[in-house]
Amino acid sequence: MTGFKPFVAAALLVGAPVYAQDINARVDSIFSFATATAPGCAVGVSQHDKVMVNKAYGLADVDSKAPLTQSSLFDIGSTQKQFTAAAVLLLVEDGRISLSDDIHKYIPELPDYGHKITVNHLLTHTSGVRDWTGMLPMAPEGTDVLTLIKRQRGLNFIPGDEWSYSTSGYELAKDIVARVSGMSFADFTRKRLFQPLGMKSSAYVPDILQAGPNAALGYQKDGANWKPFMRLGTNRGGGAIVSTIGDILTWNDALTSGKLGKTVTAKLQEPAA
């Protein structure tokens, strides 16, 4: 392992009953590698909407020696894509977006690619839009990657013909949510997702460093020490949602119980290919 980032992991367990004391002991054993002097991790387990485990191990900030806690905020990285997809699907359910719409309807300044790209193509990674993460070092810290994406005049393939993971597609999807809703993506997710579900600590922020004193930072091993290892800067794409282990468990339970509505929940769990 060349790098180590504090991370948040959540699981929904079903089936036979388990006892909190037993499962906590098993979890402690699994994460015994995370010491109090190194970057750590957090884990959560729920069963039938009941939280069985919500624990944190190791440090959130190596320099200040701040420990990870249940209140630690993690940049959830590309896990944020499911929230972007949910935001788009809420607008579909509202009748304000159709998955079959050409994305030029919402972002007219995009180049003419010679092929129709639909909203559904963006959500299913079948758009052919080039992934901006493959354009490094064209996108140093602080780059407005949305502008970089819009400058690309070619596609990797004809939309719908292939599948290729594209963070760029989800950046465009976030832009569509903001334009159609008339509010920032941060405000939309707060009002339509986080607040209704009771995810009180979750937010879309420009930078993990703006998340407040509970922010957990990422690190990479550097000899006998640790050095910061995470992408910072506004509009950097791919993971500007911060959340806690408790909120992620709430989200998992919401998906399982269909709290987002049948249409949104079913579409979120539909295979893309």
Buried (B, 14 or more C-beta within 10 A) or exposed (E): EEBBBBBBEBBBBEEEEBEEEEBBEEBEEEBEEBEEEBBBBBBBBBBEEEBBBBBBBBBBBBEEEBBBBBBBBBBBBEBBBBBBBBBBBBBBBEEEBEBEBBBBBBBEEBEEBEBBBBBBBBBBBBBBBBBBBBBEEEBEEEBBBBEBBBEBEEBBBBBBEEEBEBBBBBBBBBBBBBEBBEBEBBEBBBEBBBEEBEBEBBBBBBBBEEBEEBBBBBBBBEEEEBEEBBBBBBBBBBBBBBBBBBBBBBBBBBBBEEBBEEEBBEBBEEEEE
